[in-house]
Amino acid sequence: MKMAIVSPCINVCVTDPNSDLCYGCARSTDEIKKWSSYSDEEQKDVIEAGRSRMDGWQLKAFDKAYQQKLETGTSPIKEQKLLNEK
């Protein structure tokens, strides 16, 4: 049975044109497109690969935002967008 691995998308969703990596989650466009077809283990591997592509403030910011998403279901950026829509 497939376990629900929470997507590492933290709603930054801008891809660097040179590296083809998202500035928010550091996944490639291909990894993003294929996310839902990956097994749990592949999804975990993609999250770790993305984290390994980050360092310093970007890694800290991602870890904090992803932890909030795991705990609340909403990333800080999405939460802010929702508040601004009210």
N, CA, C and O atoms as a GROMACS GRO file, in nm:
protein
  344
    1MET      N    1   0.084  -0.119   0.000
    1MET     CA    2   0.000   0.000   0.000
    1MET      C    3   0.088   0.124   0.000
    1MET      O    4   0.184   0.133   0.077
    2LYS      N    5   0.056   0.221  -0.086
    2LYS     CA    6   0.136   0.342  -0.098
    2LYS      C    7   0.110   0.436   0.019
    2LYS      O    8  -0.004   0.473   0.047
    3MET      N    9   0.218   0.472   0.086
    3MET     CA   10   0.210   0.567   0.196
    3MET      C   11   0.204   0.708   0.138
    3MET      O   12   0.253   0.731   0.027
    4ALA      N   13   0.147   0.800   0.208
    4ALA     CA   14   0.138   0.937   0.159
    4ALA      C   15   0.263   1.015   0.198
    4ALA      O   16   0.278   1.058   0.313
    5ILE      N   17   0.353   1.033   0.103
    5ILE     CA   18   0.471   1.117   0.125
    5ILE      C   19   0.431   1.258   0.082
    5ILE      O   20   0.385   1.279  -0.031
    6VAL      N   21   0.447   1.353   0.170
    6VAL     CA   22   0.408   1.491   0.140
    6VAL      C   23   0.505   1.550   0.038
    6VAL      O   24   0.627   1.541   0.054
    7SER      N   25   0.449   1.609  -0.065
    7SER     CA   26   0.530   1.673  -0.168
    7SER      C   27   0.621   1.779  -0.106
    7SER      O   28   0.578   1.850  -0.015
    8PRO      N   29   0.745   1.789  -0.154
    8PRO     CA   30   0.835   1.891  -0.100
    8PRO      C   31   0.809   2.031  -0.154
    8PRO      O   32   0.882   2.125  -0.122
    9CYS      N   33   0.705   2.046  -0.236
    9CYS     CA   34   0.672   2.178  -0.289
    9CYS      C   35   0.636   2.271  -0.174
    9CYS      O   36   0.546   2.241  -0.095
   10ILE      N   37   0.706   2.384  -0.165
   10ILE     CA   38   0.676   2.483  -0.061
   10ILE      C   39   0.620   2.612  -0.122
   10ILE      O   40   0.625   2.718  -0.061
   11ASN      N   41   0.568   2.600  -0.244
   11ASN     CA   42   0.498   2.707  -0.314
   11ASN      C   43   0.585   2.825  -0.357
   11ASN      O   44   0.537   2.938  -0.367
   12VAL      N   45   0.713   2.798  -0.382
   12VAL     CA   46   0.798   2.900  -0.442
   12VAL      C   47   0.782   2.890  -0.594
   12VAL      O   48   0.760   2.990  -0.661
   13CYS      N   49   0.794   2.770  -0.648
   13CYS     CA   50   0.757   2.735  -0.785
   13CYS      C   51   0.815   2.827  -0.894
   13CYS      O   52   0.742   2.875  -0.981
   14VAL      N   53   0.943   2.850  -0.887
   14VAL     CA   54   1.016   2.920  -0.992
   14VAL      C   55   1.137   2.835  -1.024
   14VAL      O   56   1.214   2.799  -0.936
   15THR      N   57   1.152   2.802  -1.152
   15THR     CA   58   1.262   2.716  -1.194
   15THR      C   59   1.374   2.797  -1.254
   15THR      O   60   1.352   2.882  -1.340
   16ASP      N   61   1.495   2.771  -1.209
   16ASP     CA   62   1.614   2.836  -1.263
   16ASP      C   63   1.634   2.789  -1.407
   16ASP      O   64   1.640   2.668  -1.431
   17PRO      N   65   1.645   2.880  -1.502
   17PRO     CA   66   1.656   2.840  -1.642
   17PRO      C   67   1.788   2.768  -1.676
   17PRO      O   68   1.794   2.693  -1.773
   18ASN      N   69   1.891   2.790  -1.597
   18ASN     CA   70   2.020   2.727  -1.626
   18ASN      C   71   2.030   2.587  -1.568
   18ASN      O   72   2.079   2.495  -1.634
   19SER      N   73   1.986   2.570  -1.444
   19SER     CA   74   2.000   2.439  -1.378
   19SER      C   75   1.875   2.352  -1.393
   19SER      O   76   1.882   2.231  -1.372
   20ASP      N   77   1.762   2.411  -1.429
   20ASP     CA   78   1.632   2.343  -1.437
   20ASP      C   79   1.588   2.293  -1.299
   20ASP      O   80   1.518   2.193  -1.289
   21LEU      N   81   1.630   2.362  -1.193
   21LEU     CA   82   1.592   2.326  -1.058
   21LEU      C   83   1.501   2.434  -1.000
   21LEU      O   84   1.523   2.553  -1.021
   22CYS      N   85   1.399   2.390  -0.927
   22CYS     CA   86   1.309   2.483  -0.860
   22CYS      C   87   1.384   2.553  -0.747
   22CYS      O   88   1.457   2.488  -0.671
   23TYR      N   89   1.367   2.683  -0.735
   23TYR     CA   90   1.432   2.759  -0.628
   23TYR      C   91   1.379   2.720  -0.490
   23TYR      O   92   1.449   2.736  -0.390
   24GLY      N   93   1.256   2.670  -0.484
   24GLY     CA   94   1.197   2.634  -0.356
   24GLY      C   95   1.234   2.497  -0.306
   24GLY      O   96   1.281   2.482  -0.193
   25CYS      N   97   1.213   2.394  -0.389
   25CYS     CA   98   1.232   2.256  -0.344
   25CYS      C   99   1.354   2.189  -0.407
   25CYS      O  100   1.390   2.078  -0.368
   26ALA      N  101   1.419   2.255  -0.502
   26ALA     CA  102   1.540   2.206  -0.570
   26ALA      C  103   1.517   2.078  -0.649
   26ALA      O  104   1.610   2.002  -0.675
   27ARG      N  105   1.390   2.054  -0.687
   27ARG     CA  106   1.364   1.941  -0.776
   27ARG      C  107   1.376   1.988  -0.920
   27ARG      O  108   1.353   2.105  -0.951
   28SER      N  109   1.412   1.895  -1.009
   28SER     CA  110   1.414   1.926  -1.151
   28SER      C  111   1.271   1.926  -1.205
   28SER      O  112   1.180   1.873  -1.141
   29THR      N  113   1.252   1.984  -1.321
   29THR     CA  114   1.121   1.984  -1.383
   29THR      C  115   1.071   1.841  -1.402
   29THR      O  116   0.954   1.812  -1.380
   30ASP      N  117   1.161   1.751  -1.442
   30ASP     CA  118   1.124   1.612  -1.462
   30ASP      C  119   1.080   1.546  -1.330
   30ASP      O  120   0.983   1.471  -1.328
   31GLU      N  121   1.152   1.575  -1.222
   31GLU     CA  122   1.115   1.519  -1.090
   31GLU      C  123   0.978   1.571  -1.046
   31GLU      O  124   0.899   1.498  -0.987
   32ILE      N  125   0.951   1.697  -1.074
   32ILE     CA  126   0.822   1.756  -1.038
   32ILE      C  127   0.710   1.689  -1.119
   32ILE      O  128   0.607   1.651  -1.064
   33LYS      N  129   0.731   1.675  -1.249
   33LYS     CA  130   0.630   1.614  -1.336
   33LYS      C  131   0.600   1.470  -1.296
   33LYS      O  132   0.485   1.427  -1.301
   34LYS      N  133   0.703   1.396  -1.258
   34LYS     CA  134   0.687   1.253  -1.230
   34LYS      C  135   0.654   1.222  -1.084
   34LYS      O  136   0.635   1.105  -1.050
   35TRP      N  137   0.647   1.322  -0.998
   35TRP     CA  138   0.632   1.302  -0.855
   35TRP      C  139   0.522   1.202  -0.820
   35TRP      O  140   0.547   1.108  -0.744
   36SER      N  141   0.404   1.220  -0.873
   36SER     CA  142   0.291   1.134  -0.833
   36SER      C  143   0.305   0.990  -0.883
   36SER      O  144   0.236   0.902  -0.832
   37SER      N  145   0.392   0.966  -0.980
   37SER     CA  146   0.411   0.830  -1.029
   37SER      C  147   0.522   0.755  -0.955
   37SER      O  148   0.538   0.634  -0.972
   38TYR      N  149   0.598   0.826  -0.874
   38TYR     CA  150   0.709   0.763  -0.800
   38TYR      C  151   0.656   0.680  -0.683
   38TYR      O  152   0.551   0.709  -0.626
   39SER      N  153   0.731   0.576  -0.649
   39SER     CA  154   0.702   0.498  -0.528
   39SER      C  155   0.739   0.582  -0.406
   39SER      O  156   0.805   0.685  -0.419
   40ASP      N  157   0.697   0.539  -0.289
   40ASP     CA  158   0.733   0.610  -0.165
   40ASP      C  159   0.884   0.625  -0.154
   40ASP      O  160   0.934   0.732  -0.121
   41GLU      N  161   0.956   0.517  -0.183
   41GLU     CA  162   1.102   0.521  -0.171
   41GLU      C  163   1.163   0.620  -0.270
   41GLU      O  164   1.255   0.693  -0.236
   42GLU      N  165   1.110   0.622  -0.392
   42GLU     CA  166   1.160   0.717  -0.492
   42GLU      C  167   1.129   0.860  -0.449
   42GLU      O  168   1.212   0.950  -0.467
   43GLN      N  169   1.011   0.883  -0.393
   43GLN     CA  170   0.977   1.017  -0.345
   43GLN      C  171   1.071   1.061  -0.234
   43GLN      O  172   1.118   1.175  -0.233
   44LYS      N  173   1.100   0.971  -0.140
   44LYS     CA  174   1.195   1.004  -0.033
   44LYS      C  175   1.332   1.036  -0.092
   44LYS      O  176   1.398   1.130  -0.048
   45ASP      N  177   1.374   0.959  -0.192
   45ASP     CA  178   1.503   0.983  -0.258
   45ASP      C  179   1.506   1.120  -0.326
   45ASP      O  180   1.608   1.190  -0.321
   46VAL      N  181   1.396   1.158  -0.390
   46VAL     CA  182   1.388   1.288  -0.457
   46VAL      C  183   1.396   1.401  -0.354
   46VAL      O  184   1.464   1.501  -0.378
   47ILE      N  185   1.329   1.386  -0.242
   47ILE     CA  186   1.337   1.488  -0.136
   47ILE      C  187   1.481   1.502  -0.088
   47ILE      O  188   1.531   1.613  -0.073
   48GLU      N  189   1.547   1.391  -0.064
   48GLU     CA  190   1.686   1.397  -0.017
   48GLU      C  191   1.780   1.452  -0.124
   48GLU      O  192   1.873   1.526  -0.093
   49ALA      N  193   1.755   1.417  -0.250
   49ALA     CA  194   1.836   1.471  -0.360
   49ALA      C  195   1.820   1.623  -0.366
   49ALA      O  196   1.917   1.696  -0.382
   50GLY      N  197   1.696   1.669  -0.352
   50GLY     CA  198   1.672   1.814  -0.352
   50GLY      C  199   1.743   1.882  -0.236
   50GLY      O  200   1.805   1.986  -0.254
   51ARG      N  201   1.732   1.823  -0.117
   51ARG     CA  202   1.800   1.881   0.000
   51ARG      C  203   1.951   1.885  -0.021
   51ARG      O  204   2.017   1.978   0.023
   52SER      N  205   2.006   1.784  -0.088
   52SER     CA  206   2.151   1.779  -0.110
   52SER      C  207   2.196   1.886  -0.210
   52SER      O  208   2.314   1.919  -0.216
   53ARG      N  209   2.103   1.939  -0.287
   53ARG     CA  210   2.135   2.045  -0.384
   53ARG      C  211   2.132   2.183  -0.319
   53ARG      O  212   2.171   2.282  -0.382
   54MET      N  213   2.087   2.190  -0.194
   54MET     CA  214   2.077   2.318  -0.123
   54MET      C  215   2.185   2.326  -0.016
   54MET      O  216   2.243   2.226   0.024
   55ASP      N  217   2.211   2.449   0.029
   55ASP     CA  218   2.294   2.467   0.147
   55ASP      C  219   2.260   2.601   0.211
   55ASP      O  220   2.180   2.678   0.158
   56GLY      N  221   2.322   2.629   0.323
   56GLY     CA  222   2.305   2.757   0.390
   56GLY      C  223   2.161   2.794   0.417
   56GLY      O  224   2.080   2.712   0.459
   57TRP      N  225   2.129   2.921   0.391
   57TRP     CA  226   1.996   2.975   0.422
   57TRP      C  227   1.886   2.904   0.344
   57TRP      O  228   1.776   2.887   0.395
   58GLN      N  229   1.916   2.862   0.219
   58GLN     CA  230   1.813   2.797   0.138
   58GLN      C  231   1.770   2.664   0.202
   58GLN      O  232   1.651   2.634   0.209
   59LEU      N  233   1.868   2.587   0.248
   59LEU     CA  234   1.836   2.459   0.312
   59LEU      C  235   1.760   2.482   0.443
   59LEU      O  236   1.664   2.412   0.472
   60LYS      N  237   1.803   2.580   0.521
   60LYS     CA  238   1.734   2.610   0.647
   60LYS      C  239   1.590   2.655   0.620
   60LYS      O  240   1.497   2.611   0.689
   61ALA      N  241   1.572   2.742   0.522
   61ALA     CA  242   1.438   2.791   0.489
   61ALA      C  243   1.350   2.677   0.437
   61ALA      O  244   1.232   2.668   0.473
   62PHE      N  245   1.406   2.591   0.352
   62PHE     CA  246   1.329   2.477   0.301
   62PHE      C  247   1.288   2.386   0.416
   62PHE      O  248   1.171   2.349   0.428
   63ASP      N  249   1.384   2.349   0.500
   63ASP     CA  250   1.354   2.257   0.611
   63ASP      C  251   1.244   2.313   0.701
   63ASP      O  252   1.155   2.239   0.744
   64LYS      N  253   1.251   2.443   0.730
   64LYS     CA  254   1.150   2.506   0.816
   64LYS      C  255   1.014   2.506   0.748
   64LYS      O  256   0.913   2.473   0.810
   65ALA      N  257   1.010   2.542   0.620
   65ALA     CA  258   0.883   2.547   0.546
   65ALA      C  259   0.825   2.407   0.528
   65ALA      O  260   0.704   2.388   0.541
   66TYR      N  261   0.910   2.310   0.498
   66TYR     CA  262   0.861   2.173   0.477
   66TYR      C  263   0.810   2.115   0.608
   66TYR      O  264   0.711   2.042   0.609
   67GLN      N  265   0.877   2.146   0.718
   67GLN     CA  266   0.830   2.098   0.848
   67GLN      C  267   0.693   2.156   0.879
   67GLN      O  268   0.605   2.085   0.928
   68GLN      N  269   0.673   2.285   0.851
   68GLN     CA  270   0.542   2.346   0.873
   68GLN      C  271   0.438   2.278   0.785
   68GLN      O  272   0.326   2.251   0.830
   69LYS      N  273   0.473   2.249   0.660
   69LYS     CA  274   0.378   2.182   0.570
   69LYS      C  275   0.343   2.044   0.623
   69LYS      O  276   0.227   2.002   0.616
   70LEU      N  277   0.441   1.971   0.676
   70LEU     CA  278   0.415   1.839   0.733
   70LEU      C  279   0.321   1.848   0.853
   70LEU      O  280   0.234   1.763   0.871
   71GLU      N  281   0.340   1.952   0.935
   71GLU     CA  282   0.261   1.967   1.058
   71GLU      C  283   0.122   2.025   1.034
   71GLU      O  284   0.026   1.986   1.101
   72THR      N  285   0.111   2.118   0.938
   72THR     CA  286  -0.016   2.190   0.921
   72THR      C  287  -0.085   2.164   0.787
   72THR      O  288  -0.203   2.193   0.771
   73GLY      N  289  -0.010   2.110   0.692
   73GLY     CA  290  -0.064   2.088   0.560
   73GLY      C  291  -0.047   2.206   0.466
   73GLY      O  292  -0.086   2.199   0.349
   74THR      N  293   0.010   2.315   0.516
   74THR     CA  294   0.026   2.436   0.436
   74THR      C  295   0.164   2.496   0.457
   74THR      O  296   0.211   2.509   0.570
   75SER      N  297   0.230   2.532   0.347
   75SER     CA  298   0.362   2.596   0.357
   75SER      C  299   0.343   2.742   0.400
   75SER      O  300   0.234   2.798   0.383
   76PRO      N  301   0.447   2.805   0.454
   76PRO     CA  302   0.435   2.946   0.495
   76PRO      C  303   0.395   3.039   0.380
   76PRO      O  304   0.318   3.133   0.400
   77ILE      N  305   0.446   3.013   0.262
   77ILE     CA  306   0.414   3.100   0.148
   77ILE      C  307   0.267   3.084   0.109
   77ILE      O  308   0.198   3.183   0.085
   78LYS      N  309   0.219   2.961   0.104
   78LYS     CA  310   0.078   2.939   0.071
   78LYS      C  311  -0.011   2.999   0.179
   78LYS      O  312  -0.114   3.059   0.149
   79GLU      N  313   0.029   2.983   0.304
   79GLU     CA  314  -0.047   3.041   0.415
   79GLU      C  315  -0.058   3.192   0.400
   79GLU      O  316  -0.165   3.249   0.421
   80GLN      N  317   0.053   3.257   0.362
   80GLN     CA  318   0.053   3.402   0.343
   80GLN      C  319  -0.037   3.441   0.226
   80GLN      O  320  -0.111   3.538   0.236
   81LYS      N  321  -0.031   3.365   0.116
   81LYS     CA  322  -0.116   3.395   0.001
   81LYS      C  323  -0.264   3.383   0.039
   81LYS      O  324  -0.346   3.466  -0.001
   82LEU      N  325  -0.298   3.281   0.116
   82LEU     CA  326  -0.437   3.264   0.160
   82LEU      C  327  -0.483   3.378   0.248
   82LEU      O  328  -0.596   3.424   0.235
   83LEU      N  329  -0.396   3.426   0.337
   83LEU     CA  330  -0.429   3.540   0.423
   83LEU      C  331  -0.450   3.667   0.342
   83LEU      O  332  -0.539   3.747   0.371
   84ASN      N  333  -0.368   3.685   0.239
   84ASN     CA  334  -0.378   3.804   0.155
   84ASN      C  335  -0.504   3.804   0.070
   84ASN      O  336  -0.549   3.911   0.028
   85GLU      N  337  -0.563   3.687   0.045
   85GLU     CA  338  -0.684   3.678  -0.035
   85GLU      C  339  -0.809   3.713   0.044
   85GLU      O  340  -0.915   3.735  -0.014
   86LYS      N  341  -0.798   3.719   0.176
   86LYS     CA  342  -0.915   3.749   0.261
   86LYS      C  343  -0.949   3.896   0.258
   86LYS      O  344  -1.044   3.939   0.323
   0.00000   0.00000   0.00000
